[in-house]
């Protein structure tokens, strides 16, 4: 049986004619329409690796893998580094879970042909005992590498490019710290808000706005976490200014512990054995050094500032997870929340917060039912939103001129972006014309306007591209005032559309493989599910029928009680008060 293994960045070759392959396995994801086309071209079955995913059940299996190493990589401060760093390799572990299922589904001794050398193809070959042939030549590999970097850089805006270069070449902040300025540490008590991304900063600051008399310190670990304006009770600092060199002896003991843990993991689960064989576990020593540099910087924040509590809006990312753990270890009040609508990693990771803040009943239900968080550990209440929208009258929608598609970073969920838009664009364009609306793309923060416009030019005639408006940055008041209805996959913006009375349609076929977010949205009346791209043409009828309106559920969650938040962050201690010396 001849099987083509297609790398996520490769396309079918013109030489892949009918009869050449018995099976094509795409290691990315594409819409069903793309695979139907590929099936006609190759004359064989075409599947995706992600067809073997089991949605939220895979989260529970991932948690079992995490538990296999807990308690074995603990430093003198009490931080379990396996607990932190496992989330960094979790996406690769999820892929290996799928590869194991694919191997079990294939006939033994297949002849594999990989479009290029890649680790998952090697893993499949090892599990199946088949022969592996690489189709890419050395000159092709060299050209492909140059093209990859050229295309990758072309998709980034200038600030995004700077951030990528810093993350790549200065991960321990050795260079950045030399140019960072820090004010003298203050004796004033402050609540720490750690962040590495702008969305995290916005969420943390919105909760801080509930306590205008309390001082907060927003420490940004990366430039992409900085906000242009802050409330008067929030001061900003850069983690760069707290970074110092890390002595090698501090990591030497952890590396010894890792060596022993690695051997035990390989014996504990087949997925770890495969991960070790293809080099996934080779990342851990580097990650340990990186993490220790972060821990040292955050420790200096606690030593330099009078931190009395911590509110973390992203307890999955090491940049903001480490300070939460440090606060917990110092027995300071520690609260956590998520900057998006839902957080599937809550079903996997260990919690270090005293209470978790759920912004609405939908999130609370997801935490309890899907992530199995104890209800008594969840506090329900929305953050303060300066421009909290009042519900719009349905009649007012008729005057609005825009159909808005809220894009997502499809490549981060393994989607073939071109194939996604090749299916969507003609239908969105036809829908906009049928409704007499302007088509607008509101970009995900990871996307740039120029890169998106190049994508549109590849897939649409130039005249149509010129009529499409592309918007980046935070959603503005103008955007909401002009949006008659919207489409998205599973973006958090669906909740905001619901809160603003804007009809939103969920492209359920573009949902994430594991999280179950779309099903949770539907459970709470957030948006109308579309099961296929063909159903986009049904939208005018759905709008006319009024089935999109669900008044009983279209209401804003009341803000969290400020006194309750103050009590949790300050406890019996003196609460940090803004404006006092």
Protein Blocks (a to p, Z undefined) as FASTA:
>chain_A
ZZddddfkbccdfklcghkambdcdfbdcdfklmmmmmmmnopacddfklmpghjmlmmm
mmmmmmmmgoilccfkopafklmmmmmmmmmmmmmmmmmmmmmmpcehiacddfbdcfkl
mmmmmmnopacddfbdfklmmmmmmmmmmmmmmmpcfklmmmmmmmmmmmnommmmmmcc
cddddfbdcdddddfbfklmmmmmmmmmmmmmbccddddfbfklpcfbdcfkbccddfkl
mgccddfklmmmmmmmmmmmmmmmmmmpmklmmmmmnommmmmmmmmmmmmmmmmmmmmm
mmmpccfbdcdfbfkbmklmmmmmmmmmnopacddddfbfbdfklmmmccfbfbdcdfbf
klmmmmmmmnopafklpccdddddfklccdddfklmmmpcbdcdddddfklnopafklmm
mmmmmmmmmmmmmnopacdddddfkbcfklmmmmmmmmpcfklmmmpccdedjddfklmm
mmmbdcdfkbfklmmmmmnopacdddfklpcfklommmmmmmnopajadfbfklmmmmmm
mmmnopmpcfklmccdddddfklmmmmmnmmmccddehiZZ
